[in-house]
Structure formats: structure tokens, C-alpha cells
């Protein structure tokens, strides 16, 4: 069908002129003030005003004025969104670290749609500006460049480097969001200001938004199929989808090197009457003609995002697809998470009568073959396994619970590779077993006197450096040398917010057999960044005892060898130059080992990685001996169901190939 004939409705249609508005996918509930602003007549934003946005945010989190954020921050986000929609450029020049090898359009060698970028230049910019521990000064917001580029031929070192960059950026985002959430909780009104918007605004002022200097078509380096995001703004921060509300992200024709708009990504949430989602095939309805309640009230036009989709089909340019999926336990206001499902090619489009009786553009998307399994499908499979542990390959489920009911939830054992069932041959130990002398001290043991839960100024509050280590929902706020939880000598109740790790396992974990790593551990639940996973257990031995047992084989874990990944969690130095990592209390040398040869738990089967998604946090609660803390594991990022956990054991690849020798 000739695209030029599709700019007008077919014969027989009547009604008012089409209203061009962005296709807004159902997302997190906006603040009330933002909703009120959307009801007022909008003027087209001035480009100079947009390019010189100033949120006036103080990098010091303690001095942030939420009322100022409300009055300025959301209006500025609306300006940014409106600027995208009208073809203006809302450039956020970020650290120039995102682009590597770029080639012309692989589907059309003669296409002028994708511009090449010199490889040495982009590699050097990445090496000079990759996020690190140093301060990053805020810069003036600049235009987004015109180039549309594709990243290809990444070697293993590049993949690890980009993955670590994305991981660090997401950690900063999550740390800021949790910190903002604490301030909201103190005010007693968590709806006063959404912490996800506040975190993204703070990162914007420090130029920490990724992939804003150039538009990337195809996969984003460092982002894997199946990655899960709790908030829409996180997609914007990392550059996976550049629109905070609109469902189609595209390069406007005014910025394109060939003068034509080109789509790069779409969000499919299943909230539109004319959308059809069959997984590998999607019928995606265009944008425009919808009222504030997302009902179709006018005919659509072939312009804006609709024209960009048509042009991407013409040039054979693939689009990224992100699905909004409702998941149990999601902390977002909408109850949804956003999962990256890979690349799709637009193969067909047409103008049709929608269910509301108005003209709608429809685009048929086919998933490109050879990609990893869709994350949305994995989420559905995990849901079925939570409901029925024998739902998938029941003959390969060796045990429904290797903990023998010693944990709060079952720990499944799954092996569809061979008949080895080693994890069933050892005694499961839900908590570390300490020598009796650890619990006996000459000093007087004290605890808090709180009745309904710890409050600021109590004994345990002071022990933690005059801060609480956890949020009200149990998320670790920042990594510390040592966390003091309330213990048996405290009067606070079991539901006290300062009792998190001692309650044991709450996520349904699975030990599974892997061809790559031997045994591995994954969860059937979505685990949020900063959430407690489990304890790393074993029989605690003194150094002398360990020296005797090591002669019988290396089945010992040395806590002092774990890398200090806790320093990364909650590190706000990239946003607040005056931020200092917690140093209290200073841990004495950990001169003990964990014997996991005969008694251990699920944590001993976690793989080693130099870019882990799990960290070790030392915690005390049942005794006060600083030399013998518990090894508690927390998520460093949002870990989707069925994704393998990994730890940094603090060793080189030569010392440890994958994980403990006993677990291989």
C-alpha cells in the first residue's frame, strides 16, 4: 500500500481533524499535580527554555526541597516530553561512554538512515568518561546528536565493560530512589513525591543519563534480554526507551541525517483496545487521536511516531520492544514492571477502523529469530512454577525442598542435564553455626527499649551510626562495614524494621544444574535491588581449626576474602560530591572460616563473577562479637526470576573457576 495515500482517512470516515498526541502506555501513576497540569491548555515549548532547564536541585540529599521539585521538576519533565513529541530536541549530554563499533544499516547497505561514527573516537570517549568513583560535575544540557548508530561486534571484554557501566548506573538510580523514599516515609506521605522521578531528576543534573548523545538502533550495550525495570523513568535513565510516557520513541525528522523520522523502541503494555500481542508477533496500534482517558476519539494521522514506524519499516530498521507486565510484589504505583524482550522488525502497516470506530494505524511486528528467550515469557513461566513446582519438566525436579522445611519457603532442586543430585547429600544449614564461646562476653549486653519498633535516637539507632540500615520495606539503604540488627536483648517486636535478615529466606529459590557453571542458584520471584536474599552458612571455624581441615580438601570459605561490594551499594558520590562511605563501626580482621563440606545452605551454590548481582553484607543480631558476623546476601540490582545469582568471591579466575570446587 502506498504510504502517501495513508495520510488521509479512507472514504466513508467522518469526524473532526485528527489530534496528534503521543501514544501513552499505561505506566506508573503520575502525581496529582502533574495530572492537574495535563488538564490545562498546553503551549508549544520554546526550544531555548527546554535546553536551559534548571531544576535547582542541591546535590546534597539532606537539603533537597520537595516542594521545589514538585513545582519545577514535573513541569520540566513535561517540557522534555513535549519537546520530544514536537520534534524539538531535548538533549541530555551524558558521559560519552556508550558507543562502540558502528556500521551502516545491515538490512539496507545503501540506507542513509544510520550514520557511521569513527571507532577510535567513540572508544576513547568511553574510556575517558566511564562512571567511576570520582566526582562528576553537572554540565549544561545540550542537544542530542543527529546520528542514528548501531553497535556491533562486541567482544567479551566490551560486553563486560558495558554491563558493568549499566549496572553501576542502575545502582546509583536505585540508591537515590531508596534514599528519596526514606525522606518520603519520614514525612508520612509516600505519595507526596514519587521517588523514581526524584532519582532520575537528580541523575539528570549530574549528566548520568546514558545513551543520550546518540540514538542507538538495535540492542543497547550492557542491557540483556530479560532485564527488568520497576519504573518507566529507569528506562529513560539508561536510554533503553527515551520517552517518559509516550509508547513510541523515535528520532524526529528535524534531527535525522536524511530528514525522515525513525523509530527506535516501543512499549507494549496491553492497555489499548486495538493492540494484539501474541509474543513473537505484535499488532501495535499507532498514536494520536486519544483523549486523556486513552480512548480513541479522532482519526490518526501518518505523522510523528506513526510516520517514524513506517519509515523504520521502509529502511528495515528494527525496534526494541519493552513489555509492561503485572508482577506480584512490584513496588511501582501501577503494579507493573518493564521487561526488555528484544528486537522486532516492522513487516507491515495499514490504516483500519478501530474498535471505537475511528481510523487507527496498525503495525505488524515480527520478533527477529535467534534471540534469547523473551523476558515476559520467563516471568509467566516463573509464575506457573510458583503456583505448581511440577509445572515444567517434573521428571527433572529432584527435590521440592532440599531444606527439609528448615526454611520459611521451599528450595527446589532442578537438573535436566545429568543425574547428579549432590545438593541432596548434605545437611541443610539455614543459619551459620558459631562456636559457643562467640556468645559469651564479659561486657554487659544491652538492647533497645523500643515498644512498637525502633525509633530515631534509640540504642540500636545509635549503634548503626545514628542511621537506620533498612527502609520500612526492608531494603538495605547503603552498604556498611557492619549492620547491627535488633536482637534477643531488645524489647522491640518481631515486626521491627531493624529485624530483616534474621527472619530468614522469603523468596522461593532453586538450585539448578548448568552446563556453564555446574550448579547455580536462581529465584522464582522477582527480587528488588537492595532486598535481602539469604545467609551464607556453614560451620564457623577458628583459623587454627581451618588449618587442620584444609589438609582434607578445600571446602572452606574465608569471609575476609569476599570483595567489599557493599561499598558500591548506596554510593552517592557521583551525585553528591560530599558523600562519604560509612566507616562506622570499623570491623576487626575476620579471622575465621566457614566449613561447608558437610553442612551448608543454598548460598554455597552461587557462582563467582567479577560483575556480580549479589553482595555480602556483614550483620550482627544474636551476639555482639564483632569478629564473627553473619554473612548476609543482598541483591545489587533488580534480579528477574530464573536469572542466576552471582557473587564476587574476591579471587582470580585461576584460583576459582566458576565457584567452589565442591559445588562444581
C-alpha positions in Angstrom: 0.0 0.0 0.0 1.4 3.4 -1.0 2.3 5.3 2.2 1.5 8.6 0.6 -2.2 7.5 0.4 -2.3 6.8 4.1 -2.0 10.3 5.3 -5.8 10.8 4.9 -8.7 8.6 6.2 -10.3 6.2 3.8 -13.6 7.1 2.1 -16.6 7.0 4.4 -14.8 8.3 7.5 -16.1 11.5 9.2 -15.3 13.5 12.2 -13.0 16.2 13.4 -9.4 16.7 12.4 -7.1 14.1 13.9 -5.5 15.0 17.2 -1.8 14.2 17.2 -0.8 13.1 20.7 1.8 10.7 21.9 0.7 7.1 22.5 1.0 7.0 26.2 1.3 3.5 27.5 -0.3 2.8 30.9 2.6 3.5 33.4 3.2 4.4 37.0 0.5 6.6 38.5 1.5 10.2 38.0 1.4 12.7 40.9 -1.8 14.6 41.4 -0.2 17.9 40.5 1.1 16.5 37.2 -2.4 15.3 36.4 -3.8 18.7 37.0 -1.2 20.3 34.7 -2.2 18.0 31.9 -5.7 19.3 32.0 -4.6 22.8 31.3 -4.1 24.1 27.7 -0.5 23.5 26.7 1.6 25.9 24.7 4.3 24.6 22.4 7.5 24.7 24.5 10.3 27.0 23.5 13.5 25.2 22.5 15.7 27.6 24.4 13.7 27.1 27.5 13.9 23.4 27.2 17.6 23.4 26.5 18.3 25.5 29.6 16.2 23.6 32.1 17.4 24.2 35.7 15.8 22.1 38.4 17.8 24.0 41.0 18.4 20.7 42.8 21.0 20.8 45.6 23.2 17.7 45.2 23.1 17.3 49.0 20.1 14.9 49.5 19.5 16.3 53.0 18.9 19.8 51.6 16.5 18.9 48.8 13.3 20.8 48.8 10.4 18.6 47.7 8.0 21.5 47.2 10.5 23.0 44.8 10.8 19.7 42.9 7.0 19.5 42.6 6.7 23.0 41.3 9.7 22.8 38.9 10.7 19.2 38.4 7.5 17.8 37.0 6.8 20.8 34.8 10.3 20.4 33.3 9.7 16.7 32.7 6.5 17.7 30.9 8.5 20.1 28.8 11.0 17.4 27.9 8.3 15.0 26.9 6.5 17.7 24.9 9.7 18.6 23.2 10.3 15.0 22.1 6.8 14.9 20.7 7.1 18.1 18.6 10.4 17.1 17.0 12.4 19.5 19.2 15.5 18.2 20.7 15.8 17.7 24.5 19.4 16.7 24.6 20.8 15.4 27.8 24.6 15.2 27.1 25.8 12.4 29.3 29.1 10.7 29.9 30.4 9.8 26.4 30.8 6.2 27.1 28.1 4.4 25.2 29.1 3.8 21.6 31.5 1.3 20.1 31.8 -0.2 16.6 29.1 1.3 14.4 28.2 0.1 10.9 25.7 1.1 8.2 22.2 -0.4 8.2 22.7 -4.2 8.0 19.4 -4.6 6.2 19.9 -1.8 3.6 23.5 -1.2 2.6 22.5 2.0 0.7 20.5 3.4 3.5 21.3 6.9 4.7 19.4 6.4 7.9 22.2 5.1 10.0 25.4 7.2 10.2 28.8 5.7 11.0 31.0 7.0 13.9 34.8 6.6 13.9 35.6 3.7 16.2 38.7 5.2 17.9 36.8 8.3 18.8 34.0 6.5 20.5 36.2 4.0 22.3 38.4 6.9 23.6 35.3 8.8 24.8 34.1 5.7 26.7 37.5 5.1 28.3 37.8 8.8 29.4 34.3 9.2 30.8 33.2 5.8 32.1 31.5 6.1 35.5 33.9 5.7 38.4 34.4 6.6 42.0 35.3 10.3 41.2 33.1 13.3 41.2 31.2 14.1 38.0 30.3 17.8 37.6 26.9 18.9 36.3 27.0 20.3 32.8 24.8 22.4 30.7 22.2 20.3 28.8 22.9 20.1 25.1 21.2 18.9 22.1 21.0 15.2 21.2 23.1 14.5 18.1 21.6 13.6 14.8 23.4 10.3 14.3 21.5 7.1 14.4 24.0 4.3 15.1 24.1 0.6 15.6 26.5 -1.2 18.0 28.0 -4.5 16.7 30.9 -6.9 17.1 31.4 -6.5 20.9 34.0 -8.8 22.2 33.7 -10.4 25.7 35.7 -7.6 27.4 33.5 -4.9 25.8 30.4 -6.8 26.9 31.6 -6.9 30.5 32.6 -3.3 30.4 29.3 -2.1 29.2 27.4 -4.4 31.5 29.3 -3.0 34.5 28.6 0.5 33.3 24.9 -0.2 33.1 25.0 -2.0 36.5 26.7 0.9 38.2 24.2 3.4 36.7 21.3 1.4 37.9 22.8 1.1 41.3 23.1 4.9 41.5 19.4 5.2 40.4 18.2 2.6 42.9 20.3 4.2 45.7 18.9 7.6 45.0 15.3 6.3 44.8 15.6 4.4 48.1 17.1 7.5 49.7 14.3 9.7 48.4 11.8 7.1 49.6 13.2 7.3 53.2 12.6 11.1 53.2 9.0 10.5 52.0 8.5 7.9 54.7 9.7 10.3 57.3 7.1 12.8 56.2 4.4 10.2 56.4 3.2 10.7 52.9 4.8 8.4 50.3 2.6 9.9 47.5 3.9 13.4 48.1 6.6 12.9 45.6 7.4 9.8 43.6 10.9 8.7 44.5 11.6 7.3 40.9 11.1 10.8 39.4 13.2 12.4 42.0 16.1 10.0 41.4 16.0 10.5 37.7 15.9 14.3 38.1 19.0 14.2 40.4 20.9 12.0 37.9 20.0 14.3 35.1 21.6 17.3 36.8 24.8 15.3 37.0 24.7 14.1 33.4 24.3 10.4 34.4 21.6 9.5 31.9 23.1 7.0 29.5 22.9 6.9 25.7 21.7 10.5 25.2 24.5 11.7 23.0 23.4 9.5 20.1 20.4 7.4 19.2 21.2 3.7 19.2 19.2 1.4 17.0 19.1 -2.2 17.9 20.4 -3.6 21.2 21.8 -1.3 23.8 25.3 -2.3 25.0 25.1 -3.7 28.6 21.4 -4.4 28.6 20.3 -8.0 28.2 17.1 -9.5 27.0 15.0 -10.3 30.2 16.3 -7.3 32.2 13.5 -6.0 34.4 12.9 -2.4 35.4 10.4 -1.3 38.1 9.8 2.2 36.8 9.4 3.9 33.4 11.9 6.6 34.3 14.6 4.0 34.7 14.2 3.1 31.0 14.8 6.8 30.2 17.8 7.0 32.5 19.7 4.1 30.9 18.5 5.1 27.4 16.5 1.9 26.5 13.4 4.0 25.8 13.8 7.8 25.7 10.2 8.7 26.4 8.8 9.0 29.9 5.2 8.5 28.8 4.9 8.0 25.0 4.9 4.4 23.8 6.9 5.1 20.6 10.5 6.5 20.9 11.8 7.9 17.7 14.3 10.2 16.1 12.4 13.2 14.7 12.9 14.1 11.0 14.3 17.5 12.1 17.3 15.7 13.7 17.7 12.8 11.2 20.6 12.9 8.8 18.1 12.1 5.9 15.3 14.3 7.2 13.0 11.4 8.0 11.8 10.3 11.4 12.9 6.8 12.5 11.5 4.7 15.4 13.9 3.0 17.8 11.7 1.4 20.5 8.2 0.8 21.6 6.5 -0.2 24.9 3.7 -2.7 24.8 1.6 -2.8 28.0 -1.6 -4.5 26.7 -3.7 -1.5 27.7 -5.0 -0.5 24.3 -8.1 -1.9 22.7 -6.5 -2.2 19.2 -3.3 -3.9 20.3 -2.8 -7.6 19.8 0.1 -9.3 21.5 0.9 -12.9 20.6 4.5 -12.8 21.8 6.6 -13.2 18.7 4.0 -11.3 16.6 2.5 -8.0 17.7 -0.2 -5.8 16.1 0.8 -2.4 17.5 -1.7 0.5 17.2 -0.3 3.9 16.4 -0.5 7.0 18.4 -2.8 10.1 18.1 -6.5 10.7 18.4 -6.8 9.6 22.1 -8.3 11.6 24.9 -6.9 11.9 28.4 -8.6 8.6 29.3 -6.7 6.8 26.5 -9.9 6.4 24.5 -9.8 6.7 20.7 -11.9 9.8 19.8 -10.3 11.0 16.5 -8.7 9.5 13.4 -5.0 9.1 13.5 -2.5 10.6 11.0 0.6 9.3 9.5 3.0 11.7 11.3 5.1 11.8 14.4 5.7 8.3 15.8 3.4 6.7 13.3 5.5 8.0 10.4 8.6 7.0 12.2 7.3 3.4 12.4 6.5 3.4 8.7 10.0 4.8 7.8 11.7 2.2 10.0 9.8 -0.5 8.2 10.9 1.1 4.9 14.6 1.1 5.8 14.4 -2.3 7.5 15.4 -0.8 10.9 14.5 -3.0 13.8 12.9 -1.6 17.0 13.4 -2.6 20.6 10.3 -3.9 22.4 9.7 -3.4 26.1 6.7 -5.0 27.7 4.8 -3.8 30.7 3.8 -6.8 32.8 2.0 -7.0 36.1 4.1 -8.9 38.6 3.4 -10.0 42.1 5.4 -7.9 44.6 6.1 -4.9 42.3 6.7 -1.7 44.2 5.6 0.6 41.4 2.3 2.5 41.7 0.9 0.7 38.7 1.9 -2.8 39.9 3.8 -3.3 36.7 7.4 -4.0 35.7 9.0 -3.3 32.4 11.0 -6.2 30.8 13.1 -5.9 27.7 12.1 -8.6 25.2 14.5 -8.0 22.3 14.4 -6.8 18.7 11.4 -6.8 16.3 11.1 -5.9 12.7 8.2 -4.0 11.4 6.9 -6.0 8.4 3.6 -4.4 7.6 1.3 -1.5 8.4 -2.2 -0.4 7.4 -5.0 2.0 8.2 -8.0 0.4 9.7 -11.2 1.0 11.6 -10.5 0.6 15.3 -12.9 -0.8 17.9 -14.0 2.7 18.8 -15.0 3.4 15.2 -12.1 5.8 14.4 -9.2 5.3 12.0 -6.2 3.7 13.5 -2.8 2.9 12.1 -1.7 -0.7 12.8 1.8 -2.0 12.6 2.7 -5.7 12.5 6.0 -6.5 14.3 7.8 -9.8 14.0 10.4 -10.9 16.5 13.8 -11.4 15.0 14.9 -15.1 15.2 17.9 -16.3 17.1 17.5 -14.2 20.2 17.4 -15.2 23.9 14.0 -16.3 25.4 11.7 -13.3 26.0 11.8 -12.0 29.5 8.0 -11.7 29.6 7.7 -15.4 28.8 10.2 -16.2 31.6 8.1 -14.1 34.0 5.0 -16.2 33.1 6.9 -19.5 33.5 8.1 -18.4 36.9 4.6 -17.6 37.9 3.4 -21.0 36.9 6.2 -22.6 38.8 5.3 -20.7 41.9 1.8 -22.0 41.7 2.9 -25.5 40.7 6.5 -26.5 41.3 6.0 -29.5 39.0 4.6 -27.4 36.1 7.7 -27.7 34.0 9.6 -30.9 33.4 8.5 -32.6 36.6 10.7 -35.6 35.9 13.8 -33.4 36.4 12.7 -32.0 39.7 14.9 -34.0 42.1 13.5 -32.4 45.2 10.8 -29.9 46.0 12.6 -28.7 49.1 16.2 -29.6 49.8 16.0 -27.6 53.1 13.6 -30.2 54.5 11.3 -27.4 55.8 14.1 -25.7 57.7 13.5 -22.5 55.6 10.3 -20.4 55.5 9.9 -21.3 51.9 10.9 -24.3 49.9 14.2 -24.6 48.0 13.7 -26.6 44.8 16.4 -28.8 43.1 16.2 -29.0 39.4 18.6 -30.9 37.0 17.7 -31.5 33.4 21.3 -32.1 32.3 22.5 -35.2 34.2 21.5 -37.4 37.1 23.8 -35.8 39.8 21.9 -34.9 42.9 24.8 -33.7 45.3 22.8 -30.9 47.0 20.5 -33.6 48.5 23.5 -35.4 50.1 24.4 -32.8 52.7 22.8 -31.5 55.8 21.0 -28.2 55.1 22.0 -25.4 57.5 19.7 -22.4 57.4 21.9 -20.3 59.8 25.6 -20.3 60.4 26.8 -22.4 63.3 29.0 -20.4 65.6 31.2 -21.8 68.4 29.7 -21.4 71.9 32.4 -19.0 73.0 31.2 -16.4 70.5 28.0 -15.9 72.5 29.8 -15.3 75.9 31.2 -11.9 76.7 32.3 -10.3 79.9 30.8 -7.0 78.9 27.2 -6.2 79.7 24.9 -6.9 76.8 22.4 -4.1 76.0 19.5 -3.7 73.7 16.9 -1.1 72.7 13.8 -0.3 74.9 11.5 0.4 71.9 8.0 -1.0 72.2 6.4 -0.7 68.7 9.6 -0.7 66.7 12.9 1.2 66.7 12.7 5.0 66.6 15.4 7.6 66.0 17.6 8.1 69.0 17.2 4.6 70.3 20.2 2.4 71.3 20.2 0.4 68.1 19.8 3.5 66.0 23.0 4.9 67.6 24.9 1.6 67.1 24.3 2.0 63.4 25.9 5.4 63.3 22.7 7.3 64.0 21.0 5.9 61.0 18.7 3.0 60.3 20.2 0.4 57.9 16.9 -0.5 56.2 13.8 1.1 54.7 10.4 0.4 56.1 10.0 -2.3 53.4 13.3 -3.9 54.4 15.6 -2.7 51.6 19.2 -2.1 52.5 19.8 1.7 52.3 23.6 1.7 51.9 26.3 -0.9 52.4 28.2 -0.7 55.7 31.2 -2.3 57.3 28.7 -3.9 59.7 25.0 -3.7 60.4 23.6 -4.1 63.9 20.1 -5.6 63.9 17.9 -5.8 66.9 18.5 -9.0 68.8 17.3 -11.1 71.7 18.2 -8.4 74.2 16.0 -5.8 72.5 12.4 -5.2 73.6 11.1 -4.2 70.1 8.6 -6.6 68.4 9.4 -9.1 65.6 8.0 -6.7 63.0 10.6 -4.0 63.9 12.1 -2.6 60.7 15.5 -3.3 62.1 14.9 -7.1 62.0 15.4 -8.1 58.4 18.0 -10.8 57.8 17.2 -12.8 61.0 13.8 -13.7 59.7 15.3 -16.0 57.1 14.5 -16.8 53.5 11.4 -15.3 52.0 12.0 -15.8 48.2 11.5 -19.1 46.6 14.9 -20.2 45.4 16.1 -23.0 43.2 19.4 -24.9 42.9 19.7 -25.9 39.2 22.3 -27.7 37.1 24.0 -25.6 34.4 26.4 -26.6 31.6 28.3 -23.3 32.0 28.7 -23.1 35.8 28.0 -26.5 37.2 25.5 -25.8 40.0 23.8 -22.4 40.2 21.1 -20.6 42.2 18.1 -18.6 40.9 14.8 -17.4 42.2 11.3 -18.0 41.2 10.4 -14.5 42.4 11.4 -11.0 41.3 14.0 -9.7 43.8 14.2 -6.0 44.1 17.5 -4.2 44.3 18.6 -3.8 48.0 16.4 -6.8 49.1 17.7 -9.5 51.4 18.1 -12.9 49.8 19.6 -15.3 52.3 22.5 -16.0 54.6 25.8 -17.7 53.5 26.0 -20.5 56.0 28.4 -23.2 57.2 30.2 -24.3 60.3 32.3 -21.5 61.8 35.9 -22.5 62.4 38.8 -20.6 64.0 41.9 -20.1 62.0 43.7 -23.0 63.7 40.8 -25.3 63.1 40.7 -24.3 59.5 44.4 -25.0 59.0 43.8 -28.6 60.2 40.8 -29.2 58.0 42.2 -27.7 54.8 44.5 -30.7 54.5 41.5 -32.8 53.7 40.5 -30.6 50.7 39.4 -27.0 50.1 35.9 -26.8 51.3 36.3 -23.6 53.3 35.0 -20.1 52.8 37.0 -17.2 54.1 34.8 -14.2 54.8 37.7 -11.8 54.7 38.3 -12.7 51.0 34.9 -11.6 49.8 35.3 -8.3 47.9 33.8 -5.2 49.5 30.9 -4.9 47.1 29.0 -3.3 50.0 30.9 -0.1 49.3 29.1 0.2 45.9 25.6 -0.2 47.2 24.2 3.2 48.2 27.3 5.1 47.0 26.0 8.6 46.1 29.4 10.1 45.3 28.5 10.6 41.6 25.6 12.8 42.6 26.7 14.3 45.9 30.4 15.2 45.9 30.5 15.5 49.7 29.2 11.9 50.1 31.4 9.6 52.3 31.0 5.9 52.6 30.0 4.7 56.1 33.1 3.8 58.2 31.5 3.0 61.5 32.0 0.6 63.1 35.4 -0.4 61.8 35.5 -4.1 61.5 38.4 -6.0 63.2 40.1 -8.6 61.0 37.8 -11.5 60.3 40.0 -14.4 61.3 37.6 -17.3 60.8 36.4 -19.7 58.1 33.2 -21.4 57.1 33.3 -25.2 56.6 30.7 -26.1 54.0 31.9 -29.7 53.4 29.0 -31.4 55.2 26.7 -28.7 56.4 25.7 -25.7 54.2 22.8 -24.0 52.5 21.7 -22.8 49.1 24.1 -19.9 49.1 27.1 -22.2 48.6 26.0 -23.0 45.1 26.2 -19.4 43.9 28.6 -18.7 41.0 31.6 -16.4 41.1 31.5 -13.2 38.9 33.6 -10.1 38.6 30.3 -8.2 37.9 28.0 -9.8 40.5 24.4 -9.1 41.1 24.6 -10.1 44.8 26.7 -8.6 47.6 27.9 -9.7 51.0 26.9 -7.5 54.0 28.2 -8.4 57.5 25.4 -8.4 60.1 25.2 -8.9 63.9 22.0 -9.7 65.8 22.2 -12.7 68.1 25.6 -11.8 69.6 27.9 -8.8 69.9 31.3 -10.4 68.9 32.5 -8.2 66.1 34.9 -10.8 64.9 32.2 -13.3 64.0 29.5 -11.6 62.0 26.8 -13.3 59.8 27.4 -13.2 56.0 24.1 -11.8 54.7 23.4 -11.6 50.9 21.6 -8.7 49.3 20.6 -8.0 45.7 22.7 -5.4 43.9 20.1 -4.9 41.2 16.6 -5.9 40.2 17.1 -9.7 39.6 14.3 -11.2 37.4 13.0 -14.7 38.0 15.1 -17.5 36.7 18.3 -15.4 36.4 21.4 -16.9 38.0 22.8 -15.3 41.2 26.5 -14.4 41.2 28.9 -13.4 43.9 32.4 -11.8 43.9 34.4 -14.3 46.0 37.4 -11.9 45.9 39.5 -14.4 43.9 41.0 -14.6 40.4 39.8 -16.9 37.7 42.9 -19.0 38.2 42.0 -19.6 41.9 38.3 -20.2 41.3 36.9 -21.4 38.1 33.2 -20.6 38.4 32.6 -21.3 42.1 33.7 -23.6 44.9 35.3 -26.8 43.8 32.8 -28.8 45.9 29.9 -27.2 44.1 31.2 -28.0 40.6 
